[in-house]
Amino acid sequence: MANSIVSIREVVKEYHLGQTVVPALRGVNLEVERGEFLSIAGPSGSGKTTLLNLIGCVDTATRGIVEVAGKDTAKLSERALTSLRLDTIGFIFQSFNLVSVLTVFQNVEFPLLLQNRLGANERKARVMQLLEQVGLATHAKHRPNELSGGQRQRVAVARALVTEPLIVLADEPTANLDSKTGQAIIDLMRSLNQQKGTTFIFSTHDFKVMEHANAVVRLADGKVLARETPQEAVQHVLGRREAAAEASVGAP
């Protein structure tokens, strides 16, 4: 599709554990348009993280085509892949992945140092602007162990956005947070999506998070079941939970 920023076609991902082949993705097709706020939903083991890793160029497909920003990732050299990751993609990990010995400011600045394009004053202005946006400008000199889980996640959001990427990938961004803090993170991501047109792709199994997406792609057993509105996806999640509850009540 002409307006697709991510195009996944017949993608298979298999892991080899000794003599055993474990399929993680089984013929996935997915088109993500520029500026989407897309949720990848499904239970644990459905292939959500694997799919994000392929889009983020931190893993490669066994078979099929993964195109990111118009580039077939299988045809890129390691240097070109590194450049694509650094210039085009921002990552928000559920475990935060902050560097413990660096301050909040230094953690957010780090991708800019890797890019090596901005002078010190420009870097400082960019970092402080983002810390202001995530409500942590007064914590710039703190280290990660001095922050709450929600504050650390906001630092991770700022770090993901500091290079002004076209795509932000978030793997269960609210999984380690209380509901209020999780809501604040989703609201922040949504506002940045609307203000800057950044494409967000985030995985979740929380229907409260799904409700904020433009669309929800439901995965199960490594396959795409459907691309739905948030309302349709939430009904499926609630329906599964009710069915499971009824089954457990009826069990001997």
VEXZA-687562 format. One record per residue: z negated, x, y of N, C-alpha, C, O in turn; residue number from 1; residue in three letters. Coordinates in steps of 0.2 Angstrom, whole numbers, plus 5000, padded with zeros to 4 digits. Each point is the difference from the previous one (the first is absolute). Layout:
# residues N
REC     nw     nu     nv    caw    cau    cav     cw     cu     cv     ow     ou     ov   pos   code
REC      Z      X      Y      Z      X      Y      Z      X      Y      Z      X      Y   NUM    Ala
...
***
This chain:
# residues 252
REC     nw     nu     nv    caw    cau    cav     cw     cu     cv     ow     ou     ov   pos   code
REC   5000   5004   4994   5000   4996   5006   5000   5004   5006   4997   5005   5001     1    Met
REC   5007   4993   5004   5001   5005   5006   4993   5001   5004   4999   5005   5003     2    Ala
REC   4997   4990   4997   4994   5001   5004   4994   5002   4996   4994   5000   5003     3    Asn
REC   5007   5002   4991   4995   5002   4995   4997   5007   5002   5004   5005   5001     4    Ser
REC   4990   4996   5000   4997   5007   5001   4998   5003   4993   4999   5006   5000     5    Ile
REC   5000   4989   4995   4998   5002   4993   5004   4996   4996   5001   4994   5000     6    Val
REC   5003   5010   4995   5004   4996   4995   4999   5003   4993   5001   5006   4999     7    Ser
REC   4996   4990   4997   4998   5002   4993   5005   4996   4995   5000   4994   5000     8    Ile
REC   5004   5010   4996   5004   4996   4996   4999   5003   4992   5001   5005   4999     9    Arg
REC   4998   4990   4997   4999   5001   4993   4996   5006   4998   5001   5004   4996    10    Glu
REC   4993   4996   5008   4996   5006   4999   4995   4999   4994   4996   4995   4999    11    Val
REC   5004   5011   4997   4996   5000   4994   4995   5006   5001   5003   5006   5002    12    Val
REC   4991   4994   4997   4995   5006   5000   4996   5000   4994   4997   4995   4998    13    Lys
REC   5004   5010   4998   4996   5001   4994   4996   5006   5000   5002   5006   5003    14    Glu
REC   4992   4994   4994   4996   5006   5000   4999   5002   4992   5000   4995   4996    15    Tyr
REC   5000   5011   5003   5000   5003   4993   4993   5002   4999   4997   5005   5003    16    His
REC   4999   4992   4992   4994   5002   4998   5000   5003   4993   4999   4996   4995    17    Leu
REC   5002   5010   5004   5002   5003   4993   5006   4997   4998   5005   5001   5003    18    Gly
REC   4995   4996   4991   5006   4997   4997   5001   4993   5003   5005   4996   4998    19    Gln
REC   4990   5001   5006   5000   4993   5002   5004   5000   5007   4998   5003   5004    20    Thr
REC   5006   4992   4996   5003   4998   5007   4997   4994   5003   5000   4995   4997    21    Val
REC   4997   5006   5009   4997   4994   5003   5004   4998   5006   5001   5003   5005    22    Val
REC   5002   4991   4994   5004   4997   5006   4996   4998   5005   4996   4995   4999    23    Pro
REC   5005   5007   5008   4997   4998   5005   5004   4995   5004   4997   4995   5003    24    Ala
REC   5009   5006   4998   5005   4995   5003   5006   4999   4996   5002   5005   4997    25    Leu
REC   5000   4989   5002   5005   4998   4995   5006   4996   5004   5000   4994   5000    26    Arg
REC   5004   5010   5003   5006   4997   5003   4999   4996   5006   5002   4995   5001    27    Gly
REC   4994   5009   5004   4998   4996   5006   5006   5001   5005   5003   5005   5001    28    Val
REC   4998   4989   5003   5005   4999   5005   4996   4998   5006   4996   4995   5000    29    Asn
REC   5005   5008   5006   4996   4998   5006   5004   5002   5006   5002   5006   5001    30    Leu
REC   4998   4990   5004   5003   5002   5007   4995   4998   5005   4997   4995   5000    31    Glu
REC   5002   5010   5004   4995   4999   5006   5003   5002   5006   5003   5005   5001    32    Val
REC   4997   4990   5003   5004   5000   5007   4995   5004   5005   4994   5000   5000    33    Glu
REC   5010   5002   5005   4996   5004   5005   4995   4995   5004   5002   4994   5001    34    Arg
REC   4992   5008   5000   4996   4996   5004   4996   4995   4996   4996   4996   5002    35    Gly
REC   5005   5004   4991   4996   4995   4996   4993   5002   4999   4998   5006   5001    36    Glu
REC   4998   4989   4998   4992   5001   4998   5000   4997   4993   4998   4995   4999    37    Phe
REC   5003   5010   4996   5001   4997   4993   4994   5002   4996   4998   5006   5000    38    Leu
REC   5000   4989   4996   4994   5001   4995   5003   5001   4993   5004   4996   4998    39    Ser
REC   4994   5009   4999   5002   5001   4992   4993   4998   4997   4995   5003   5000    40    Ile
REC   5006   4991   4996   4994   4997   4997   5000   5000   4993   5006   5000   4997    41    Ala
REC   4988   5001   4999   5000   5000   4993   4994   5003   4998   4996   5003   5003    42    Gly
REC   5002   4995   4990   4994   5003   4997   5000   5007   4999   5005   5003   5001    43    Pro
REC   4989   5000   4998   5000   5007   4999   5005   5002   4994   5000   4996   4995    44    Ser
REC   5004   5009   5005   5004   5002   4995   5007   4997   5000   5004   5001   4996    45    Gly
REC   4997   4995   5010   5007   4996   5000   5005   5005   5003   5006   4998   4999    46    Ser
REC   4992   5008   5004   5006   5004   5002   5000   5001   5008   5004   5003   5002    47    Gly
REC   4991   4994   5001   5000   5000   5007   5000   5007   5003   5004   5002   5004    48    Lys
REC   4991   5002   4994   4999   5007   5002   5006   5004   4999   5002   5004   5004    49    Thr
REC   5001   4996   4989   5006   5003   4998   5006   4999   5005   5003   5004   5002    50    Thr
REC   4998   4989   5000   5005   4998   5004   4999   5004   5007   5005   5002   5003    51    Leu
REC   4989   4997   5000   4999   5004   5006   5001   5007   5000   5003   5003   5005    52    Leu
REC   4995   5000   4989   5001   5008   5000   5008   5001   5000   5002   5006   5002    53    Asn
REC   5002   4990   4995   5007   5001   4999   5003   4999   5007   5004   5004   5003    54    Leu
REC   4994   4991   5001   5002   4999   5007   4998   5006   5004   5004   5002   5005    55    Ile
REC   4990   5000   4994   4997   5006   5004   5002   5007   4998   4998   5005   5003    56    Gly
REC   5007   4995   4992   5003   5007   4998   4994   5004   4998   5001   5007   5000    57    Cys
REC   4994   4991   4997   4995   5004   4997   5001   5000   4992   4996   5003   4996    58    Val
REC   5009   4993   5002   5001   4999   4993   5008   4999   4999   5003   4997   5005    59    Asp
REC   5000   5004   4989   5007   4998   4999   5001   4995   4995   4996   5000   4995    60    Thr
REC   5009   4996   5006   5001   4995   4994   5003   5004   4994   5004   5005   5001    61    Ala
REC   4995   4992   4993   5003   5002   4994   5007   4998   5000   5005   5004   4998    62    Thr
REC   4997   4990   5004   5007   4998   5001   5000   4995   5006   4995   4997   5002    63    Arg
REC   5011   5002   5001   5001   4995   5005   5001   5004   5007   4999   5006   5000    64    Gly
REC   5002   4990   5005   5001   5003   5007   4994   4998   5005   4998   4994   5000    65    Ile
REC   4999   5011   5003   4995   4999   5005   5003   5002   5007   5001   5006   5001    66    Val
REC   5001   4990   5004   5002   5002   5006   4995   4999   5005   4998   4994   5001    67    Glu
REC   5001   5011   5004   4995   4999   5005   5003   5002   5006   5003   5006   5001    68    Val
REC   4997   4990   5004   5004   5001   5007   5007   5002   4999   5002   5005   5003    69    Ala
REC   5001   4992   4992   5007   5002   4999   5002   5006   4995   5005   5001   5000    70    Gly
REC   4989   5002   4998   5001   5006   4996   4998   4999   4993   4995   4997   4998    71    Lys
REC   5010   5005   4997   4998   4999   4993   4996   5006   4998   5002   5006   5000    72    Asp
REC   4991   4992   4999   4995   5006   4999   5002   5004   4994   4997   5006   5000    73    Thr
REC   5006   4992   4995   5002   5004   4994   5004   5006   5002   5001   5005   4996    74    Ala
REC   5003   4994   5009   5005   5005   5002   4998   5005   5005   5003   5005   5002    75    Lys
REC   4990   4994   5000   4998   5005   5006   4996   5006   4997   4997   5000   4994    76    Leu
REC   5004   5005   5009   4996   5007   4998   4993   4999   5001   4998   4995   5004    77    Ser
REC   4998   5009   4994   4992   5000   5001   4999   5000   5007   4995   4997   5003    78    Glu
REC   5009   5007   5001   4998   5001   5007   5002   4994   5004   4997   4998   5004    79    Arg
REC   5009   4999   4994   5002   4993   5003   4995   4995   4998   4999   4996   5005    80    Ala
REC   4998   5004   4989   4995   4995   4999   4994   5000   5004   4997   4996   5002    81    Leu
REC   5001   5011   4999   4994   5001   5004   5001   4998   5007   4996   4997   5003    82    Thr
REC   5010   5004   4999   5002   4998   5007   5000   4992   5001   4998   4998   5005    83    Ser
REC   5005   4999   4990   5000   4993   5000   4993   4997   5000   4998   4995   5004    84    Leu
REC   4997   5008   4992   4993   4997   4999   4997   5001   5007   4996   4996   5003    85    Arg
REC   5005   5010   5000   4996   5002   5006   5003   4996   5006   4996   4999   5005    86    Leu
REC   5011   5000   4996   5003   4997   5006   5000   4993   4999   5001   4996   5006    87    Asp
REC   5000   5001   4988   5002   4993   5000   4994   4995   4997   5000   4994   5001    88    Thr
REC   4995   5009   4995   4995   4996   4997   4993   5002   5002   4999   5006   5000    89    Ile
REC   4997   4989   5000   4993   5001   5001   4996   4997   4994   5002   4995   4998    90    Gly
REC   4993   5008   5000   4996   4998   4994   4993   4998   5002   4997   5004   5004    91    Phe
REC   5001   4990   4994   4993   4999   5000   4997   4999   4993   5002   4995   4997    92    Ile
REC   4994   5009   5001   4997   5000   4993   4993   4996   5000   4997   5000   5005    93    Phe
REC   5002   4997   4989   4994   4996   5000   4994   5004   4999   4994   4998   5002    94    Gln
REC   5007   5009   4996   4994   5005   5000   5000   5004   5007   4996   5005   5000    95    Ser
REC   5008   4993   5005   5000   5003   5007   5004   5007   5000   5004   5001   5004    96    Phe
REC   4994   5003   4991   5003   5007   5000   4999   5004   5006   5005   5003   5002    97    Asn
REC   4990   4996   5001   4998   5004   5006   4998   5007   4998   4997   5001   4995    98    Leu
REC   5004   5004   5010   4998   5007   4998   4993   5000   5003   4999   5000   5006    99    Val
REC   4996   5002   4990   4993   4999   5002   4998   5005   5005   4995   4999   5004   100    Ser
REC   5008   5007   4996   4998   5006   5004   5003   4999   5007   4998   5003   5005   101    Val
REC   5007   4992   4996   5003   4999   5007   4997   4994   5003   4997   4996   4997   102    Leu
REC   5003   5004   5010   4997   4995   5004   5005   4994   4999   5006   5001   4998   103    Thr
REC   4992   4993   5005   5004   4994   5000   5007   5002   5004   5005   4999   4998   104    Val
REC   4994   5004   5008   5006   5003   5004   5005   5004   4996   5006   4999   5000   105    Phe
REC   4991   5006   4996   5004   5005   4996   5003   4996   4995   5006   5002   4998   106    Gln
REC   4991   4994   4998   5003   4996   4995   5006   4996   5002   5005   5000   4997   107    Asn
REC   4995   4997   5009   5005   4996   5002   5006   5005   5003   5006   4998   4999   108    Val
REC   4992   5007   5004   5005   5005   5003   5004   5004   4994   5005   5002   5001   109    Glu
REC   4992   4998   4993   5003   5005   4995   5007   4998   4999   5004   5005   4999   110    Phe
REC   4999   4989   5000   5007   4999   4999   5004   5003   5005   5006   5002   4999   111    Pro
REC   4992   4997   5008   5003   5003   5005   5001   5008   5000   5005   5002   5002   112    Leu
REC   4990   5001   4996   5000   5007   4999   5005   5002   4995   5004   5005   5000   113    Leu
REC   4997   4991   4994   5005   5001   4995   5007   5000   5003   5004   5003   4998   114    Leu
REC   4997   4991   5006   5006   4999   5003   5002   5006   5005   5006   5002   5000   115    Gln
REC   4989   5000   5003   5001   5006   5005   5005   4999   5005   5005   5004   5002   116    Asn
REC   4995   4990   5001   5005   4998   5006   4997   4999   5006   5003   5001   5005   117    Arg
REC   4990   4997   4996   4997   4998   5006   4996   5006   5002   4997   5004   4996   118    Leu
REC   5002   4997   5011   4995   5005   5002   4993   4997   5000   4999   4994   4998   119    Gly
REC   4996   5010   5003   4993   4999   4999   4998   4994   5005   4997   4995   4997   120    Ala
REC   5006   5004   5009   4998   4995   5004   5003   4993   4998   4997   4995   5000   121    Asn
REC   5009   5006   4998   5003   4993   4997   4997   4998   4994   4999   4994   4999   122    Glu
REC   4999   5011   4996   4996   4998   4994   4994   4997   5002   4998   4995   4997   123    Arg
REC   4998   5008   5008   4994   4997   5001   5000   4993   5003   4997   4995   4998   124    Lys
REC   5008   5004   5006   5002   4993   5003   5001   4995   4995   4998   4994   5000   125    Ala
REC   5007   5008   4995   5002   4995   4995   4994   4999   4995   4999   4994   4999   126    Arg
REC   4997   5011   4999   4994   4998   4996   4995   4996   5004   4997   4995   4997   127    Val
REC   5001   5006   5009   4995   4997   5003   5002   4992   5002   4996   4996   4999   128    Met
REC   5011   5003   5002   5002   4994   5001   4999   4996   4993   4998   4994   5001   129    Gln
REC   5004   5009   4994   4999   4996   4993   4992   4999   4999   4999   4994   4997   130    Leu
REC   4997   5011   5004   4993   4999   4999   4997   4994   5004   4996   4997   4998   131    Leu
REC   5007   5003   5008   4998   4994   5005   5002   4994   4997   4997   4995   5000   132    Glu
REC   5009   5004   4997   5003   4994   4997   4996   4998   4994   4999   4994   4999   133    Gln
REC   4998   5011   4997   4996   4998   4994   4993   5000   5002   4996   4999   4995   134    Val
REC   5002   5001   5011   4993   5000   5002   4996   5006   4998   4994   4999   5000   135    Gly
REC   5009   5007   5000   4996   5005   4998   5000   5006   5005   4999   5006   4998   136    Leu
REC   5003   4993   5008   5001   5005   5005   4993   5004   5001   5000   5006   5001   137    Ala
REC   4995   4990   4998   4993   5004   5002   4998   5003   4993   4995   5004   5001   138    Thr
REC   5008   4996   4994   4998   5003   4994   5005   5006   4998   5000   5003   4995   139    His
REC   5004   5000   5010   5005   5005   4999   4997   5006   4997   5003   5004   4996   140    Ala
REC   4991   4998   5006   4997   5006   4997   4996   4999   4994   4997   5005   4998   141    Lys
REC   5002   4989   5000   4996   4999   4993   5004   5002   4994   5006   5001   5001   142    His
REC   4991   5001   4994   5003   5001   4994   5000   4994   4995   4995   4996   5001   143    Arg
REC   5009   5004   4994   5000   4994   4996   4994   4998   4997   4998   4994   4999   144    Pro
REC   4997   5010   4999   4994   4998   4997   4995   4997   5005   4995   4998   4998   145    Asn
REC   5007   5002   5008   4996   4997   5005   5002   4993   5002   4997   4997   5004   146    Glu
REC   5008   5001   4992   5003   4993   5002   4999   4995   4994   4999   5002   4995   147    Leu
REC   5001   4992   5007   5000   4995   4995   5007   4999   4996   5005   5003   5002   148    Ser
REC   4995   4993   4993   5006   4999   4996   5006   4997   5005   5006   5003   4999   149    Gly
REC   4992   4993   5005   5005   4996   5004   5002   5005   5005   5006   5000   5002   150    Gly
REC   4990   5004   5001   5002   5005   5005   5005   5005   4997   5005   5002   5003   151    Gln
REC   4993   5001   4991   5005   5004   4996   5006   4997   4999   5006   5004   5001   152    Arg
REC   4995   4990   4997   5006   4997   4999   5004   4999   5007   5006   5001   4999   153    Gln
REC   4991   4998   5006   5003   5000   5007   5003   5007   5002   5005   5000   5003   154    Arg
REC   4991   5005   4995   5003   5007   5001   5006   5001   4996   5005   5003   5002   155    Val
REC   4995   4995   4991   5006   5000   4996   5006   4996   5003   5006   5003   4999   156    Ala
REC   4993   4991   5004   5005   4997   5003   5003   5004   5006   5006   5000   5000   157    Val
REC   4990   5002   5004   5002   5004   5006   5004   5006   4997   5005   5002   5003   158    Ala
REC   4993   5002   4992   5003   5006   4998   5007   4997   4997   5005   5004   5001   159    Arg
REC   4996   4991   4996   5006   4997   4997   5005   4999   5005   5006   5000   4999   160    Ala
REC   4991   4998   5007   5005   4997   5006   5001   5006   5005   5005   4999   5004   161    Leu
REC   4992   5006   4996   5000   5005   5005   5007   5003   5001   5002   5002   5005   162    Val
REC   5002   4999   4989   5007   5002   5001   5005   4995   5002   5006   5001   5000   163    Thr
REC   4992   4993   5001   5004   4994   5001   5005   4999   4995   5006   5000   5001   164    Glu
REC   4992   4999   4993   5005   5000   4994   5003   4993   5000   4998   4995   5003   165    Pro
REC   5008   5004   4994   5003   4994   4999   4997   4996   4995   5000   4993   5001   166    Leu
REC   4997   5010   4994   4997   4996   4994   4992   5002   5000   4999   5006   5000   167    Ile
REC   4997   4989   4999   4993   5002   4998   4999   4997   4993   5001   4994   4999   168    Val
REC   4996   5010   4996   4998   4998   4994   4993   5000   4999   4997   5005   5002   169    Leu
REC   5000   4989   4996   4993   4999   4999   4998   4998   4993   5002   4994   4999   170    Ala
REC   4994   5010   4998   4999   4998   4993   4993   4997   5000   4995   5004   5001   171    Asp
REC   5004   4990   4998   4994   4996   5000   4996   5002   5006   4994   5003   4999   172    Glu
REC   5008   4996   5007   4997   5003   5006   4993   4997   5002   4996   5003   5004   173    Pro
REC   5002   4991   4992   4994   4997   5002   4995   5000   4994   4995   4997   5000   174    Thr
REC   5007   5007   4994   4997   4999   4994   4992   5003   5001   4996   4997   4996   175    Ala
REC   5003   5008   5008   4993   5003   5000   4996   4997   5006   4995   5003   5002   176    Asn
REC   5008   4992   5001   4997   4997   5006   4997   4993   4999   5002   4996   4996   177    Leu
REC   4993   5003   5009   4997   4993   5000   5005   4995   5003   5005   5003   5003   178    Asp
REC   4994   4991   4996   5006   4995   5002   5001   5000   5008   5006   5000   5002   179    Ser
REC   4989   5001   5002   5001   5000   5007   5004   5007   5002   5004   4999   5004   180    Lys
REC   4994   5006   4993   5003   5007   5002   5007   5000   4997   5005   5002   5004   181    Thr
REC   4996   4995   4990   5007   4999   4997   5005   4996   5005   5005   5002   5001   182    Gly
REC   4992   4993   5001   5004   4995   5005   5002   5004   5006   5005   4999   5002   183    Gln
REC   4990   5005   5001   5002   5004   5006   5005   5005   4998   5005   5001   5005   184    Ala
REC   4996   5002   4990   5005   5005   4998   5007   4996   4999   5005   5003   5003   185    Ile
REC   4995   4991   4994   5006   4997   4999   5002   4997   5007   5006   5001   5002   186    Ile
REC   4990   4997   5002   5002   4998   5007   5003   5006   5004   5005   4999   5004   187    Asp
REC   4992   5007   4995   5002   5006   5004   5007   5001   4997   5005   5002   5005   188    Leu
REC   4996   4998   4989   5007   5002   4997   5005   4995   5003   5006   5001   5001   189    Met
REC   4992   4992   4999   5005   4995   5002   5002   5001   5007   5005   4999   5002   190    Arg
REC   4990   5002   5002   5001   5001   5007   5005   5006   5002   5004   5000   5004   191    Ser
REC   4995   5005   4992   5004   5006   5001   5007   4999   4997   5005   5002   5003   192    Leu
REC   4996   4994   4992   5006   4997   4997   5004   4996   5005   5006   5001   5001   193    Asn
REC   4990   4995   5003   5004   4996   5005   5001   5004   5006   5006   4998   5003   194    Gln
REC   4990   5006   4999   5001   5004   5006   5006   5005   5000   5004   5001   5004   195    Gln
REC   4996   5003   4990   5004   5005   4999   5006   4999   4995   5005   5004   5000   196    Lys
REC   4995   4990   4997   5005   4999   4995   5000   5004   4993   5004   5001   4997   197    Gly
REC   4990   5003   5003   4999   5004   4994   5000   4995   4993   4997   4995   5000   198    Thr
REC   5006   5008   4995   5000   4996   4994   4994   5002   4996   4999   5006   4999   199    Thr
REC   4997   4989   4999   4994   5001   4996   5001   4997   4993   5003   4995   4999   200    Phe
REC   4996   5009   4996   5000   4998   4993   4993   5002   4997   4998   5005   4999   201    Ile
REC   4999   4989   4999   4993   5002   4998   4999   4996   4993   5002   4994   4999   202    Phe
REC   4994   5009   4997   4998   4997   4993   4993   4997   5001   4996   5002   5003   203    Ser
REC   5004   4993   4993   4993   4996   5000   5000   4995   4994   5005   4998   4997   204    Thr
REC   4989   5001   5001   4999   4994   4995   4995   4995   5004   4998   4995   4996   205    His
REC   5001   5006   5010   4996   4995   5004   5004   4995   5004   5004   5002   5004   206    Asp
REC   4995   4992   4994   5004   4995   5003   4999   4999   5007   5004   4997   5004   207    Phe
REC   4990   5005   4998   4998   4999   5008   5005   5005   5004   5001   4999   5005   208    Lys
REC   5000   5007   4991   5005   5005   5004   5007   4998   4999   5004   5000   5005   209    Val
REC   4998   4997   4990   5007   4997   4999   5002   4995   5005   5006   5000   5002   210    Met
REC   4989   4996   5000   5001   4995   5005   5003   5003   5007   5004   4996   5003   211    Glu
REC   4995   5010   4998   5003   5003   5007   5007   5003   4999   5003   5001   5005   212    His
REC   5000   4999   4989   5006   5003   4999   5006   4995   5003   4999   4994   5000   213    Ala
REC   5007   5009   5001   5006   4996   5001   5002   4997   4993   5002   4994   5000   214    Asn
REC   4997   5010   4995   5003   4998   4994   4995   5004   4994   4997   5005   5002   215    Ala
REC   5003   4992   4992   4996   5003   4995   5005   5001   4994   5003   4996   4998   216    Val
REC   4997   5011   5000   5003   5001   4993   4995   5001   4995   4996   5004   5000   217    Val
REC   5005   4991   4995   4995   5000   4995   5002   5004   4994   5006   4999   4997   218    Arg
REC   4990   5006   5000   5002   5004   4995   4995   4998   4994   4994   4998   5001   219    Leu
REC   5009   5003   4993   4996   5000   4994   5003   5004   4994   5006   4999   4999   220    Ala
REC   4990   5005   4998   5003   5004   4994   5006   5004   5002   5005   5000   4996   221    Asp
REC   4995   5002   5011   5005   5005   5002   5007   4996   5002   5005   5003   5001   222    Gly
REC   4995   4990   4999   5005   4996   5002   4999   4996   5006   4994   4998   5002   223    Lys
REC   5011   5001   5002   4999   4995   5006   5001   4993   4998   5005   4998   4997   224    Val
REC   4990   4998   5003   5000   4993   4998   5003   4996   5006   5004   4996   4998   225    Leu
REC   4995   5005   5008   5003   4996   5005   4998   5003   5007   4996   5005   5001   226    Ala
REC   5008   4993   5004   4999   5002   5007   4999   4993   5003   5004   4996   5000   227    Arg
REC   4990   5003   5003   4998   4994   5002   4997   5000   5007   4999   5005   5003   228    Glu
REC   5000   4989   5000   4996   5000   5006   4992   5001   4998   4998   4999   4994   229    Thr
REC   4998   5003   5011   4993   5001   4998   4997   4994   4997   4996   5001   4996   230    Pro
REC   5006   4993   5007   4997   4994   4997   5001   4999   4993   4996   4998   4996   231    Gln
REC   5010   5003   5002   5002   5000   4993   4996   5005   4996   4998   4998   4994   232    Glu
REC   5002   5008   5008   4997   5005   4996   4992   4999   4999   4998   5001   4995   233    Ala
REC   4999   4996   5011   4993   4999   4999   4999   4994   4995   4995   5000   4996   234    Val
REC   5009   4995   5004   4999   4995   4995   5001   5002   4993   4996   4998   4996   235    Gln
REC   5008   5007   5003   5001   5003   4993   4993   5004   4998   4998   4999   4995   236    His
REC   5000   5005   5010   4993   5003   4999   4995   4996   4998   4996   5000   4995   237    Val
REC   5003   4994   5010   4995   4996   4999   5000   4996   4993   4996   4998   4996   238    Leu
REC   5011   5000   5002   5001   4997   4994   4998   5004   4994   4997   4997   4995   239    Gly
REC   5005   5009   5005   4998   5005   4995   4992   5000   4999   4998   5000   4994   240    Arg
REC   4999   5001   5012   4993   5000   4999   4996   4994   4998   4996   5000   4996   241    Arg
REC   5007   4994   5006   4997   4994   4997   5002   4999   4993   4995   4998   4996   242    Glu
REC   5011   5004   5001   5001   5000   4993   4996   5004   4996   4998   4999   4995   243    Ala
REC   5001   5007   5008   4995   5005   4996   4993   4998   5000   4997   5000   4995   244    Ala
REC   5001   4996   5010   4993   4998   5001   4999   4994   4994   4995   4999   4997   245    Ala
REC   5011   4997   5003   4999   4994   4995   5001   5003   4993   4996   4997   4996   246    Glu
REC   5008   5008   5003   5000   5003   4993   4993   5003   4998   4998   4999   4994   247    Ala
REC   4999   5004   5011   4993   5003   4998   4995   4995   4999   4996   5001   4996   248    Ser
REC   5004   4993   5008   4996   4995   4998   5001   4997   4994   4995   4998   4996   249    Val
REC   5011   5001   5002   5002   4997   4993   4999   5004   4994   5000   4998   4995   250    Gly
REC   4999   5009   5007   4999   5005   4994   4994   4999   4996   4995   4998   5003   251    Ala
REC   5005   5002   4991   4994   5000   4996   4995   5005   5001   4994   5000   4997   252    Pro
***
